[in-house]
Amino acid sequence: MKGTVRWFNRAKGYGFIRPDHGEKDIFVHYSGIAGDGFRNLEEGDRVEFSVRQTAKGPQAYDVTRVSA
């Protein structure tokens, strides 16, 4: 899936992604961001990601930035 980061709180390590195809915003935790070291997203970043169902609802994982 592709989408746009709606917001991400670096201090708390989570935020939400708005999918391109009109689904509800999807929760993203910093542990779901691909890469080593400090993982962060910025509002407006274009991303590609996978989604898994958790007890608390859908969650993005394997999140990577993509060109607009």
HELIX and SHEET records of a PDB file:
HELIX    1   1 TYR A   30  GLY A   32  5                                   3    
SHEET    1   A 6 LYS A   2  ASN A   9  0                                        
SHEET    2   A 6 TYR A  14  PRO A  19 -1                                        
SHEET    3   A 6 ILE A  26  HIS A  29 -1                                        
SHEET    4   A 6 GLY A  57  ARG A  65  1                                        
SHEET    5   A 6 ARG A  46  THR A  54 -1                                        
SHEET    6   A 6 LYS A   2  ASN A   9 -1                                        
END                                                                             
